[in-house]
Amino acid sequence: QVQLVESGGGLVQPGGSLTLSCAASGFTASNYAMSWYRQAPGKERELVARIWSRSSVKIYADSVKGRFTISRDNAKNTVDLQMNSLKPDDTAVYYCYALIGTISSWGQGTQVTVSS
């Protein structure tokens, strides 16, 4: 059974850092593209970062380039999102996503709140 479980969210002050982790089970995450999305209140869900399989090519939303880094830990079967220089506009629920063949899988989400 494919499952994605996010962790690491919380409350942080502007300029602070957080690392989100997505634990994958039921499949080998390194064999698939893995993504982080976010959804702020009243807004549509948007792609934050994606890392492709094998080549590990990465893409980022313009709003997070230079501040966020997506990476894999193949030994743990996880995908992490290191978030630095956080801004209030980064406040959202962050979701892990993977497309396994024709199966679209989402985690339950983890709340990130950036506020003083």
LOTORTI-661470 format. One record per atom (N, C-alpha, C): residue number from 0; x negated, y, z. Coordinates in Angstrom, 1 decimal, always signed. Layout:
<atoms>
  dodren       u       v       w
     NUM       X       Y       Z
...
</atoms>
This chain:
<atoms>
  dodren       u       v       w
       0    -0.8    -1.2    +0.0
       0    +0.0    +0.0    +0.0
       0    -0.9    +1.2    +0.0
       1    -0.7    +2.1    -1.0
       1    -1.4    +3.3    -1.1
       1    -1.0    +4.3    +0.0
       2    -1.9    +4.9    +0.7
       2    -1.6    +5.9    +1.8
       2    -2.7    +6.9    +1.9
       3    -2.3    +8.2    +2.1
       3    -3.2    +9.3    +2.3
       3    -2.8   +10.0    +3.6
       4    -3.8   +10.2    +4.4
       4    -3.5   +10.8    +5.7
       4    -4.5   +12.0    +5.9
       5    -3.9   +13.2    +6.0
       5    -4.8   +14.3    +6.2
       5    -5.0   +14.6    +7.7
       6    -6.1   +15.3    +8.0
       6    -6.4   +15.7    +9.4
       6    -7.3   +16.9    +9.3
       7    -7.4   +17.6   +10.5
       7    -8.4   +18.7   +10.6
       7    -7.8   +20.1   +10.5
       8    -6.5   +20.2   +10.3
       8    -5.8   +21.5   +10.3
       8    -5.8   +22.1   +11.7
       9    -5.4   +23.4   +11.7
       9    -5.3   +24.1   +13.0
       9    -5.2   +25.6   +12.8
      10    -5.4   +26.3   +13.9
      10    -5.4   +27.7   +14.0
      10    -6.8   +28.3   +14.0
      11    -7.1   +29.2   +13.1
      11    -8.5   +29.7   +13.1
      11    -8.4   +31.2   +12.8
      12    -9.3   +32.0   +13.3
      12    -9.4   +33.4   +13.1
      12    -9.9   +33.7   +11.7
      13    -9.5   +34.9   +11.1
      13   -10.1   +35.3    +9.8
      13   -11.6   +35.3    +9.8
      14   -12.2   +34.7    +8.8
      14   -13.6   +34.6    +8.7
      14   -14.1   +33.3    +9.2
      15   -13.3   +32.5    +9.9
      15   -13.7   +31.2   +10.4
      15   -13.7   +30.1    +9.4
      16   -14.0   +28.9    +9.9
      16   -14.1   +27.7    +9.1
      16   -13.3   +26.6    +9.6
      17   -12.9   +25.7    +8.7
      17   -12.3   +24.4    +9.1
      17   -12.7   +23.4    +8.0
      18   -12.7   +22.1    +8.4
      18   -12.9   +21.1    +7.5
      18   -11.7   +20.1    +7.6
      19   -11.0   +19.9    +6.4
      19    -9.9   +19.0    +6.3
      19   -10.4   +17.7    +5.8
      20    -9.8   +16.6    +6.3
      20   -10.2   +15.3    +5.8
      20    -9.0   +14.5    +5.3
      21    -9.1   +13.8    +4.2
      21    -8.1   +12.9    +3.7
      21    -8.6   +11.5    +3.7
      22    -8.0   +10.7    +4.6
      22    -8.3    +9.3    +4.6
      22    -7.4    +8.5    +3.7
      23    -8.1    +7.8    +2.8
      23    -7.3    +7.0    +1.8
      23    -7.3    +5.5    +2.2
      24    -6.2    +4.8    +2.0
      24    -6.1    +3.4    +2.2
      24    -5.3    +2.7    +1.1
      25    -5.6    +1.5    +0.9
      25    -4.9    +0.7    -0.2
      25    -5.5    +0.9    -1.5
      26    -6.6    +1.7    -1.6
      26    -7.3    +1.8    -2.9
      26    -8.6    +2.5    -2.6
      27    -9.5    +2.4    -3.6
      27   -10.9    +3.0    -3.4
      27   -10.9    +4.4    -4.0
      28   -11.0    +5.3    -3.1
      28   -10.8    +6.7    -3.5
      28   -11.8    +7.2    -4.6
      29   -13.0    +6.6    -4.5
      29   -14.1    +7.0    -5.4
      29   -13.8    +6.7    -6.9
      30   -12.8    +5.8    -7.1
      30   -12.5    +5.4    -8.4
      30   -11.5    +6.3    -9.1
      31   -11.0    +7.3    -8.4
      31    -9.9    +8.1    -8.9
      31   -10.2    +9.6    -8.6
      32    -9.6   +10.4    -9.4
      32    -9.7   +11.9    -9.1
      32    -8.8   +12.1    -7.9
      33    -9.4   +12.9    -7.0
      33    -8.7   +13.3    -5.7
      33    -8.5   +14.8    -5.7
      34    -7.4   +15.2    -5.1
      34    -7.1   +16.7    -5.1
      34    -6.6   +17.1    -3.8
      35    -6.8   +18.4    -3.5
      35    -6.2   +19.1    -2.4
      35    -5.3   +20.2    -3.0
      36    -4.0   +20.2    -2.5
      36    -3.0   +21.2    -2.8
      36    -2.7   +22.0    -1.5
      37    -2.0   +23.1    -1.7
      37    -1.5   +23.8    -0.5
      37    -0.1   +24.5    -0.9
      38    +0.7   +24.7    +0.1
      38    +2.0   +25.3    -0.1
      38    +2.2   +26.3    +1.1
      39    +2.3   +27.5    +0.7
      39    +2.6   +28.6    +1.7
      39    +4.1   +28.8    +1.8
      40    +4.6   +29.3    +2.9
      40    +6.0   +29.5    +3.0
      40    +6.6   +30.4    +1.9
      41    +7.6   +29.9    +1.2
      41    +8.2   +30.7    +0.1
      41    +7.5   +30.7    -1.2
      42    +6.4   +29.9    -1.3
      42    +5.6   +29.8    -2.5
      42    +5.6   +28.4    -3.0
      43    +5.3   +28.2    -4.3
      43    +5.1   +26.9    -4.9
      43    +3.8   +26.2    -4.4
      44    +3.8   +24.9    -4.5
      44    +2.6   +24.2    -4.2
      44    +1.6   +24.5    -5.3
      45    +0.3   +24.7    -4.9
      45    -0.7   +25.0    -5.8
      45    -1.9   +24.2    -5.6
      46    -2.6   +23.9    -6.7
      46    -3.9   +23.1    -6.7
      46    -5.0   +24.0    -6.1
      47    -5.7   +23.5    -5.1
      47    -6.8   +24.2    -4.4
      47    -8.1   +23.7    -5.0
      48    -8.3   +22.3    -5.0
      48    -9.5   +21.8    -5.5
      48    -9.3   +20.3    -6.0
      49   -10.1   +19.9    -6.9
      49   -10.1   +18.5    -7.4
      49   -11.5   +18.0    -7.7
      50   -11.7   +16.8    -7.4
      50   -13.0   +16.1    -7.7
      50   -12.7   +14.9    -8.5
      51   -13.3   +14.8    -9.6
      51   -13.1   +13.7   -10.5
      51   -13.9   +12.4   -10.1
      52   -13.5   +11.3   -10.5
      52   -14.2   +10.1   -10.2
      52   -15.5   +10.0   -11.0
      53   -16.4    +9.1   -10.6
      53   -17.6    +8.8   -11.3
      53   -18.5   +10.1   -11.5
      54   -18.1   +11.0   -12.4
      54   -18.9   +12.2   -12.6
      54   -18.9   +13.1   -11.5
      55   -17.9   +13.1   -10.6
      55   -17.8   +14.0    -9.5
      55   -17.7   +15.4    -9.9
      56   -17.2   +15.7   -11.1
      56   -17.0   +17.1   -11.5
      56   -15.9   +17.7   -10.6
      57   -16.1   +18.9   -10.2
      57   -15.2   +19.6    -9.3
      57   -14.6   +20.9    -9.9
      58   -13.4   +21.1    -9.6
      58   -12.8   +22.4   -10.0
      58   -12.1   +23.0    -8.8
      59   -12.0   +24.4    -8.8
      59   -11.4   +25.1    -7.7
      59   -10.5   +26.2    -8.2
      60    -9.5   +26.5    -7.4
      60    -8.6   +27.6    -7.7
      60    -9.5   +28.9    -7.6
      61    -9.2   +29.9    -8.4
      61   -10.0   +31.1    -8.4
      61   -10.0   +31.7    -7.0
      62    -8.9   +31.6    -6.3
      62    -8.8   +32.2    -5.0
      62    -9.7   +31.6    -3.9
      63   -10.2   +30.4    -4.2
      63   -11.0   +29.8    -3.1
      63   -12.5   +29.5    -3.6
      64   -12.8   +29.9    -4.9
      64   -14.1   +29.6    -5.4
      64   -15.2   +30.4    -4.5
      65   -16.2   +29.6    -4.2
      65   -17.3   +30.2    -3.4
      65   -17.1   +30.1    -1.9
      66   -15.9   +29.7    -1.5
      66   -15.5   +29.6    -0.1
      66   -15.2   +28.2    +0.3
      67   -14.6   +27.4    -0.6
      67   -14.2   +26.0    -0.3
      67   -15.0   +25.1    -1.1
      68   -15.3   +23.9    -0.5
      68   -16.0   +22.8    -1.1
      68   -15.3   +21.5    -0.9
      69   -15.1   +20.8    -2.0
      69   -14.5   +19.5    -1.9
      69   -15.6   +18.4    -2.1
      70   -15.5   +17.4    -1.3
      70   -16.6   +16.3    -1.4
      70   -16.0   +15.0    -1.0
      71   -16.7   +14.0    -1.3
      71   -16.3   +12.6    -1.0
      71   -17.3   +12.0    +0.1
      72   -16.7   +11.1    +0.9
      72   -17.5   +10.2    +1.7
      72   -17.1    +8.8    +1.3
      73   -17.8    +8.2    +0.4
      73   -17.4    +6.9    -0.1
      73   -17.5    +5.8    +1.0
      74   -18.4    +6.0    +1.9
      74   -18.5    +5.0    +2.9
      74   -17.2    +4.9    +3.8
      75   -16.6    +6.1    +4.0
      75   -15.4    +6.2    +4.8
      75   -14.1    +6.2    +4.0
      76   -14.3    +6.2    +2.7
      76   -13.1    +6.3    +1.8
      76   -12.3    +7.6    +2.1
      77   -13.0    +8.7    +2.2
      77   -12.3    +9.9    +2.5
      77   -12.7   +11.0    +1.5
      78   -11.9   +12.1    +1.4
      78   -12.2   +13.2    +0.6
      78   -12.0   +14.4    +1.6
      79   -13.0   +15.3    +1.7
      79   -13.0   +16.4    +2.6
      79   -12.9   +17.7    +1.9
      80   -12.4   +18.7    +2.6
      80   -12.3   +20.1    +2.1
      80   -12.9   +21.0    +3.1
      81   -14.1   +21.5    +2.8
      81   -14.8   +22.4    +3.7
      81   -14.3   +23.8    +3.4
      82   -13.7   +24.5    +4.3
      82   -13.2   +25.8    +4.1
      82   -13.9   +26.9    +4.9
      83   -14.6   +27.8    +4.3
      83   -15.3   +28.9    +5.0
      83   -14.7   +30.2    +4.6
      84   -15.1   +31.2    +5.4
      84   -14.6   +32.6    +5.2
      84   -13.1   +32.6    +5.0
      85   -12.4   +32.0    +5.9
      85   -10.9   +31.8    +5.8
      85   -10.2   +33.2    +5.9
      86    -9.1   +33.3    +5.1
      86    -8.4   +34.6    +5.1
      86    -6.9   +34.3    +5.5
      87    -6.2   +35.3    +5.9
      87    -4.8   +35.0    +6.2
      87    -4.0   +34.4    +5.1
      88    -4.4   +34.8    +3.8
      88    -3.7   +34.3    +2.6
      88    -3.9   +32.8    +2.5
      89    -4.9   +32.2    +3.2
      89    -5.1   +30.8    +3.1
      89    -4.2   +30.0    +4.0
      90    -3.4   +30.6    +4.7
      90    -2.4   +30.0    +5.6
      90    -1.4   +29.2    +4.8
      91    -1.3   +27.9    +5.0
      91    -0.4   +27.0    +4.2
      91    -0.5   +25.6    +4.8
      92    +0.4   +24.8    +4.3
      92    +0.3   +23.3    +4.6
      92    -0.6   +22.8    +3.4
      93    -1.6   +22.0    +3.8
      93    -2.6   +21.5    +2.8
      93    -2.3   +20.0    +2.7
      94    -2.2   +19.6    +1.4
      94    -1.8   +18.2    +1.1
      94    -3.0   +17.6    +0.3
      95    -3.2   +16.3    +0.5
      95    -4.1   +15.5    -0.3
      95    -3.2   +14.8    -1.3
      96    -3.8   +14.6    -2.5
      96    -3.0   +14.0    -3.7
      96    -3.9   +13.1    -4.5
      97    -3.3   +12.0    -4.9
      97    -4.0   +11.1    -5.9
      97    -3.0   +10.5    -6.8
      98    -3.4   +10.3    -8.1
      98    -2.6    +9.6    -9.1
      98    -3.3    +8.3    -9.3
      99    -2.6    +7.2    -8.8
      99    -3.2    +5.8    -8.9
      99    -2.4    +5.1   -10.0
     100    -3.0    +5.1   -11.2
     100    -2.3    +4.5   -12.3
     100    -1.1    +5.4   -12.6
     101    +0.1    +4.9   -12.4
     101    +1.4    +5.7   -12.6
     101    +2.0    +6.1   -11.2
     102    +1.3    +5.8   -10.1
     102    +1.8    +6.1    -8.8
     102    +1.2    +7.4    -8.3
     103    +2.1    +8.3    -8.1
     103    +1.7    +9.6    -7.6
     103    +1.8    +9.6    -6.1
     104    +0.7    +9.8    -5.4
     104    +0.7    +9.7    -3.9
     104    +0.3   +11.0    -3.2
     105    +1.1   +11.4    -2.2
     105    +0.9   +12.6    -1.4
     105    +0.7   +12.2    +0.0
     106    -0.2   +12.9    +0.7
     106    -0.2   +12.8    +2.2
     106    +0.9   +13.6    +2.8
     107    +1.0   +13.5    +4.1
     107    +2.1   +14.2    +4.8
     107    +1.8   +15.7    +5.0
     108    +0.6   +16.1    +4.8
     108    +0.2   +17.5    +5.0
     108    -0.4   +17.9    +6.3
     109    -1.2   +18.9    +6.4
     109    -1.8   +19.4    +7.6
     109    -1.7   +20.9    +7.6
     110    -1.2   +21.5    +8.7
     110    -1.0   +23.0    +8.7
     110    -2.3   +23.7    +9.0
     111    -2.6   +24.7    +8.2
     111    -3.7   +25.6    +8.4
     111    -3.2   +27.0    +8.6
     112    -3.5   +27.6    +9.7
     112    -3.0   +29.0   +10.0
     112    -4.2   +29.8   +10.3
     113    -4.3   +30.9    +9.5
     113    -5.4   +31.9    +9.7
     113    -4.9   +33.2   +10.2
     114    -5.2   +33.4   +11.5
     114    -4.6   +34.6   +12.1
     114    -5.4   +35.0   +13.3
     115    -5.4   +36.3   +13.6
     115    -6.1   +36.8   +14.8
     115    -5.2   +36.9   +15.9
</atoms>
